[in-house]
Amino acid sequence: MQVPMPSFGEKPATGSARTHPRPLRDVLVITPTGWAVTRTDYPTISVLIPVLNEARYLPYCLDSIFTQNYPPDLVEVLVIDGGSTDNTREIVASYRHRHPNLRLLINPSGGIAAALNLGIQAASGEIIVRVDGHTVLAPEYLRRCVIALEVYGADAVGGVYQPIGVSSWGEVIATVMAHPLGGGPAIFRQSRRRRWADTVYLGAWRKDTLIHLGGFNERLEANEDYELFYRLRRQGGRVLFDPKIRSWTVARNSLQALWRQYVRYGFWKAQMLRQYPRALRLRQLPAPLLVAGFWILLFLGWRIAWAPLVALGLLVAYAVGAATVAGEIALQVGWKHWWRAWGALWVMHWGWGMGFWHGLFARPKRRKNT
C-alpha cells in the first residue's frame, strides 16, 4: 500500500474536530523549590492496551509508555484483558504500585474490538491512543500525536512501526516481517529517501470522534483501524499521517505464534473486505491465490490425473521463490538463520492465505446489545 504523506486540507468530521486549533504552550510557574516548567494546556490522554496472554512482551510496552516525554499526570493507561491464562494480570498489578494512573479492565467477550469499545467508555482522556501489548513506543510518540491532533486540528493520526526481536527467533521473524515480500509493509518517500515500513492506521484519535463514529465494529471481528479510517473519511474527517510518529512491534518468537498471528491478520482483512473492497491491495493477493490454487488442484486430482502434478509444481515453484527471498534476508541476520527465514515465509504466506479464505466465507458474528 502506498502510504500517504501528511495532508492538511481535508474537512473535519461534523461535531468532532476543532475548527480553530489551539496552540500548545509551555507555562512557567513558581514552585517551592524554584522555577519549573509545566504544561497546563496539554490535553489528557488515555492509552488503551487490549491484551491476551502478553506477559512476555507487556513490560516492554508499559516501560515505553511510562517513560514518554509527556506530563505523566495527564496520561492514564488502561490495560483491557480478554481472559489471559498467563501472569499478564500479575504484571499489571506490579506496575500499578509504581504508577497509580494504570488500571486493569476485564473484557468478558475476549474480542479486541470489544476491548477497545470498553476502554473508550471507561477512558477519561480527551485523546485515545490505541497500543498493542507487544508494541514499544518512541519517547516522543504521545507528544507528536498530540501536536498532530491539536495544532493541525486532525481527528486521527497515524505513523510508522517496525518489527524488532528480543530473541534469535524473534530477530529473524522481525527481519522477515520488515521485508516487502514478508510481512507486507508499505513503501513511502520521506524527504529524498524511499524506505519500507508498516503503518498504524490510526494510533491516536479524539475521543469525541470515536464516540461520534460509534466505536469499533465488533461484527467484523476486526480490530484494525482501517475500518474506522474509511468511516471517518466518508464523513469528511481529517486524517494525518506523520512518519515521525514511530513505534516498534515485538515479533513473536516461535513459528506457532507467528502462524496464529497471520491467520488472524488474513481473517481480519477478508472480513473488512466484505464492506470495504478498496481495503485489499494487489500485492496482498498472491498468498490467497497460492493457497486457493493449491487446494483446488488437489481436489481436482480425484477427477483429473495431471492436477496433483500441477499442484506439486506450484508448491516447488513457491519453495524456490521463498528460498531466494530467505537468502536475501540471511544476508542481514546471518546464513545460519537461513532456514528460519525460509520457514517464517512459509508460515506468513500460508497463514495469511488460509485466514483470508476463512474470513471471506465466515459469517460475521452478531453484535451484542449493550
C-alpha positions as CSV (number, residue, x, y, z in Angstrom):
1,M,0.0,0.0,0.0
2,Q,1.3,3.4,-0.9
3,V,1.5,5.4,2.4
4,P,0.0,8.9,2.1
5,M,2.1,11.8,3.3
6,P,0.6,14.4,5.7
7,S,-2.3,16.3,4.2
8,F,-3.8,19.4,5.9
9,G,-6.6,20.3,3.5
10,E,-9.3,17.9,4.5
11,K,-12.5,18.9,6.2
12,P,-13.1,17.8,9.8
13,A,-15.9,15.4,10.7
14,T,-19.1,17.1,11.8
15,G,-19.1,17.7,15.5
16,S,-15.7,16.1,16.1
17,A,-12.8,18.2,15.0
18,R,-11.8,21.7,16.1
19,T,-12.3,24.4,13.6
20,H,-9.8,26.6,15.3
21,P,-6.8,24.5,16.6
22,R,-5.3,25.6,19.9
23,P,-1.5,26.0,20.2
24,L,0.4,24.0,22.8
25,R,2.2,26.4,25.2
26,D,4.8,25.8,28.0
27,V,3.7,27.7,31.1
28,L,6.4,28.8,33.6
29,V,5.3,28.7,37.2
30,I,6.9,29.1,40.7
31,T,7.3,26.1,42.9
32,P,8.6,25.8,46.5
33,T,12.0,24.7,45.1
34,G,12.2,27.5,42.5
35,W,11.1,27.9,38.9
36,A,9.7,24.9,37.0
37,V,8.0,24.4,33.6
38,T,4.6,22.8,33.5
39,R,2.3,22.2,30.5
40,T,-1.1,23.1,31.8
41,D,-2.8,23.4,28.5
42,Y,-1.8,19.9,27.2
43,P,-4.8,17.6,26.7
44,T,-5.3,14.5,28.8
45,I,-4.6,11.1,27.1
46,S,-6.0,7.6,27.7
47,V,-3.8,4.8,26.4
48,L,-5.8,1.7,25.7
49,I,-3.9,-1.7,25.6
50,P,-6.1,-4.7,24.7
51,V,-4.1,-7.9,25.8
52,L,-4.4,-11.6,25.8
53,N,-1.5,-13.6,27.2
54,E,1.0,-10.8,26.6
55,A,3.1,-11.4,29.7
56,R,6.3,-11.9,27.8
57,Y,6.0,-8.6,25.9
58,L,3.9,-6.3,28.1
59,P,6.7,-5.0,30.3
60,Y,8.4,-3.6,27.1
61,C,5.2,-1.8,26.2
62,L,4.5,-0.4,29.7
63,D,8.1,0.8,30.2
64,S,7.9,2.7,26.9
65,I,4.6,4.4,27.9
66,F,5.8,5.4,31.4
67,T,9.0,7.0,30.0
68,Q,7.2,9.2,27.5
69,N,8.2,12.8,27.1
70,Y,4.8,14.0,28.2
71,P,3.4,15.2,31.5
72,P,2.7,11.9,33.4
73,D,-0.2,13.3,35.4
74,L,-2.1,13.8,32.1
75,V,-1.8,10.2,31.0
76,E,-3.9,7.3,32.1
77,V,-3.2,3.7,31.0
78,L,-6.0,1.2,30.7
79,V,-5.0,-2.5,30.2
80,I,-8.0,-4.4,28.9
81,D,-7.5,-8.1,29.5
82,G,-9.5,-10.6,27.4
83,G,-9.0,-13.6,29.7
84,S,-5.3,-14.2,29.9
85,T,-4.1,-17.5,31.4
86,D,-0.5,-16.4,32.0
87,N,0.7,-13.9,34.5
88,T,-0.4,-10.8,32.5
89,R,-2.6,-9.6,35.3
90,E,0.1,-10.0,37.9
91,I,2.5,-7.9,35.8
92,V,-0.2,-5.1,35.6
93,A,-0.6,-5.3,39.4
94,S,3.2,-5.0,39.9
95,Y,3.3,-1.9,37.7
96,R,0.3,-0.4,39.5
97,H,2.3,0.0,42.7
98,R,4.6,2.5,41.0
99,H,2.1,4.0,38.6
100,P,-1.3,4.8,40.1
101,N,-2.6,6.0,36.7
102,L,-2.6,2.4,35.5
103,R,-5.9,0.5,35.6
104,L,-6.9,-3.1,34.6
105,L,-10.2,-3.7,32.9
106,I,-11.8,-7.1,32.2
107,N,-13.2,-7.8,28.8
108,P,-15.6,-10.8,29.1
109,S,-16.1,-11.3,25.3
110,G,-12.3,-11.6,24.7
111,G,-12.5,-9.7,21.3
112,I,-10.2,-6.9,20.6
113,A,-12.8,-4.6,19.1
114,A,-15.0,-5.2,22.2
115,A,-12.0,-4.4,24.4
116,L,-11.4,-1.1,22.7
117,N,-15.0,-0.1,22.9
118,L,-14.9,-1.0,26.6
119,G,-11.8,1.2,27.0
120,I,-13.4,4.1,25.2
121,Q,-16.3,4.1,27.6
122,A,-14.0,4.0,30.7
123,A,-11.4,6.5,29.4
124,S,-11.3,9.9,30.9
125,G,-8.8,11.4,28.5
126,E,-9.6,13.8,25.6
127,I,-7.4,11.8,23.3
128,I,-7.4,8.0,22.9
129,V,-4.2,6.2,21.9
130,R,-4.5,2.6,21.0
131,V,-1.4,0.4,21.7
132,D,-1.0,-3.4,21.4
133,G,0.5,-5.3,24.2
134,H,3.7,-6.1,22.2
135,T,4.3,-2.6,21.0
136,V,7.1,-0.3,22.1
137,L,6.6,3.5,21.6
138,A,9.3,6.0,20.8
139,P,9.8,8.5,23.7
140,E,8.2,11.3,21.8
141,Y,5.3,9.2,20.5
142,L,2.5,10.8,22.6
143,R,3.8,14.3,22.2
144,R,3.9,14.0,18.4
145,C,0.4,12.5,18.3
146,V,-0.9,15.5,20.4
147,I,0.8,18.0,18.1
148,A,-0.7,16.5,15.0
149,L,-4.2,16.4,16.6
150,E,-4.2,19.7,18.4
151,V,-2.1,22.0,16.3
152,Y,-3.4,20.9,12.9
153,G,-6.9,20.1,14.1
154,A,-6.9,16.5,12.9
155,D,-9.4,13.8,14.0
156,A,-7.0,10.9,13.9
157,V,-3.3,10.5,13.3
158,G,-1.1,7.5,12.4
159,G,2.6,6.8,12.0
160,V,5.1,4.0,11.1
161,Y,6.2,1.0,13.0
162,Q,8.9,-1.6,12.5
163,P,9.3,-5.1,13.9
164,I,12.0,-5.9,16.4
165,G,13.1,-9.1,18.0
166,V,14.1,-9.9,21.6
167,S,15.4,-13.4,20.8
168,S,17.3,-15.1,18.0
169,W,14.0,-16.4,16.6
170,G,12.3,-13.1,17.1
171,E,15.1,-11.2,15.3
172,V,14.8,-13.4,12.3
173,I,11.0,-13.2,12.2
174,A,11.2,-9.4,12.7
175,T,13.5,-9.1,9.7
176,V,11.1,-11.2,7.6
177,M,8.2,-9.1,8.6
178,A,10.0,-6.0,7.6
179,H,10.8,-7.4,4.1
180,P,8.5,-6.2,1.2
181,L,7.7,-9.9,0.4
182,G,7.4,-10.9,4.1
183,G,5.0,-9.1,6.4
184,G,3.8,-6.7,3.6
185,P,5.0,-3.3,4.7
186,A,4.4,-0.2,2.6
187,I,6.9,2.0,0.8
188,F,6.8,5.7,1.3
189,R,9.1,8.6,0.5
190,Q,10.4,10.7,3.3
191,S,12.5,13.7,2.1
192,R,14.6,12.2,-0.8
193,R,14.8,8.7,0.6
194,R,12.5,5.7,-0.1
195,R,12.0,3.2,2.6
196,W,9.8,0.3,3.6
197,A,7.8,0.4,6.8
198,D,4.4,-0.7,8.1
199,T,1.8,1.8,9.2
200,V,-0.5,2.3,12.1
201,Y,-3.9,3.5,10.9
202,L,-4.6,5.0,13.2
203,G,-2.8,5.2,16.6
204,A,-4.4,8.3,18.1
205,W,-7.9,9.6,18.0
206,R,-10.0,12.3,19.5
207,K,-12.4,10.6,22.0
208,D,-15.4,12.6,20.8
209,T,-14.6,11.5,17.2
210,L,-14.6,7.8,18.3
211,I,-17.9,8.3,20.1
212,H,-19.3,10.2,17.0
213,L,-18.4,7.2,14.8
214,G,-19.9,4.6,17.2
215,G,-16.6,2.9,18.1
216,F,-15.1,-0.2,16.6
217,N,-17.3,-2.6,14.7
218,E,-17.4,-5.8,16.7
219,R,-19.4,-7.7,14.0
220,L,-16.3,-7.6,11.7
221,E,-14.2,-9.2,14.4
222,A,-11.5,-6.8,13.1
223,N,-9.5,-4.6,15.4
224,E,-7.7,-2.9,12.5
225,D,-8.1,0.9,12.4
226,Y,-8.7,0.7,8.6
227,E,-12.4,0.2,9.1
228,L,-12.8,3.3,11.3
229,F,-10.5,5.1,8.9
230,Y,-12.9,4.5,6.0
231,R,-15.9,5.5,8.0
232,L,-14.2,8.8,9.1
233,R,-13.1,9.6,5.6
234,R,-16.6,9.1,4.3
235,Q,-17.8,11.7,6.7
236,G,-15.1,14.2,5.6
237,G,-12.9,13.6,8.6
238,R,-9.4,15.0,8.8
239,V,-6.7,12.3,8.9
240,L,-3.0,12.9,9.2
241,F,0.0,10.5,8.7
242,D,3.3,11.5,10.2
243,P,6.4,9.3,9.6
244,K,8.0,10.8,12.7
245,I,5.4,9.1,14.9
246,R,7.4,5.9,15.4
247,S,6.8,2.7,17.3
248,W,8.1,-0.9,17.2
249,T,6.3,-4.2,17.4
250,V,8.0,-7.1,19.2
251,A,7.9,-10.0,16.9
252,R,6.7,-13.4,18.1
253,N,9.5,-15.8,19.0
254,S,8.0,-19.0,17.5
255,L,6.5,-20.2,14.2
256,Q,3.4,-21.4,16.0
257,A,2.7,-18.0,17.4
258,L,3.5,-16.4,14.0
259,W,1.0,-18.8,12.3
260,R,-1.8,-17.7,14.7
261,Q,-0.9,-14.1,14.2
262,Y,-1.1,-14.2,10.4
263,V,-4.2,-16.4,10.2
264,R,-5.8,-13.7,12.3
265,Y,-4.5,-10.9,10.0
266,G,-5.9,-12.7,6.9
267,F,-9.2,-13.3,8.6
268,W,-9.5,-9.6,9.6
269,K,-8.6,-8.4,6.1
270,A,-11.2,-10.6,4.5
271,Q,-13.9,-9.6,7.0
272,M,-13.2,-6.0,6.3
273,L,-13.1,-6.5,2.6
274,R,-16.8,-7.5,2.6
275,Q,-17.7,-3.9,3.4
276,Y,-14.7,-2.0,2.0
277,P,-13.5,-3.6,-1.3
278,R,-10.8,-1.0,-1.7
279,A,-9.1,-2.2,1.5
280,L,-7.3,-5.0,-0.4
281,R,-4.2,-4.2,-2.4
282,L,-2.9,-6.2,-5.4
283,R,0.3,-7.2,-3.6
284,Q,-1.8,-8.9,-0.9
285,L,-3.5,-11.3,-3.4
286,P,-0.6,-13.7,-4.2
287,A,-0.8,-15.6,-0.9
288,P,-4.6,-16.2,-1.0
289,L,-4.4,-17.2,-4.7
290,L,-1.5,-19.6,-4.0
291,V,-3.4,-21.3,-1.2
292,A,-6.6,-21.5,-3.3
293,G,-4.9,-22.7,-6.4
294,F,-3.0,-25.5,-4.4
295,W,-6.1,-26.8,-2.7
296,I,-8.3,-26.6,-5.8
297,L,-5.7,-28.6,-7.8
298,L,-5.5,-31.2,-5.1
299,F,-9.3,-31.5,-5.1
300,L,-9.4,-31.8,-8.9
301,G,-6.9,-34.7,-8.6
302,W,-9.8,-37.0,-7.9
303,R,-11.0,-36.4,-11.5
304,I,-8.1,-35.0,-13.4
305,A,-4.9,-37.0,-13.4
306,W,-2.5,-34.1,-14.1
307,A,-3.9,-31.8,-11.4
308,P,-1.8,-33.2,-8.5
309,L,1.3,-32.7,-10.6
310,V,0.5,-29.1,-11.3
311,A,-0.2,-28.6,-7.6
312,L,3.2,-30.1,-6.8
313,G,4.9,-27.9,-9.4
314,L,3.2,-24.9,-7.8
315,L,4.5,-25.9,-4.4
316,V,8.0,-26.4,-5.7
317,A,8.0,-23.0,-7.5
318,Y,6.9,-21.3,-4.3
319,A,9.6,-23.2,-2.3
320,V,12.3,-22.0,-4.7
321,G,11.0,-18.4,-4.6
322,A,10.8,-18.4,-0.8
323,A,14.3,-19.8,-0.6
324,T,15.6,-16.9,-2.7
325,V,13.9,-14.3,-0.5
326,A,15.2,-16.2,2.6
327,G,18.7,-15.9,1.1
328,E,18.3,-12.2,0.8
329,I,17.1,-12.0,4.4
330,A,20.0,-14.2,5.6
331,L,22.5,-11.5,4.4
332,Q,21.2,-9.4,7.2
333,V,20.7,-11.9,10.0
334,G,23.4,-14.5,9.1
335,W,23.4,-17.6,6.9
336,K,22.9,-19.9,9.8
337,H,19.4,-18.5,10.2
338,W,18.5,-19.0,6.5
339,W,16.3,-22.0,7.3
340,R,14.4,-20.0,9.9
341,A,13.7,-17.2,7.5
342,W,12.5,-19.7,4.9
343,G,10.2,-21.3,7.4
344,A,8.9,-17.9,8.6
345,L,8.0,-17.0,5.0
346,W,6.0,-20.3,4.6
347,V,4.1,-19.6,7.8
348,M,3.3,-16.0,7.0
349,H,2.1,-16.5,3.4
350,W,0.2,-19.7,4.0
351,G,-1.3,-18.5,7.3
352,W,-2.4,-15.3,5.7
353,G,-4.0,-17.2,2.8
354,M,-5.8,-19.7,5.0
355,G,-7.1,-17.0,7.3
356,F,-8.2,-14.9,4.3
357,W,-10.4,-17.5,2.8
358,H,-11.8,-18.4,6.2
359,G,-12.7,-14.8,6.9
360,L,-14.1,-14.3,3.4
361,F,-16.7,-17.0,3.8
362,A,-17.3,-16.9,7.6
363,R,-20.5,-15.3,8.7
364,P,-19.9,-12.2,10.8
365,K,-21.0,-12.7,14.4
366,R,-23.9,-10.7,15.7
367,R,-23.1,-7.7,17.8
368,K,-24.4,-7.9,21.4
369,N,-26.7,-5.2,22.5
370,T,-25.2,-3.0,25.2
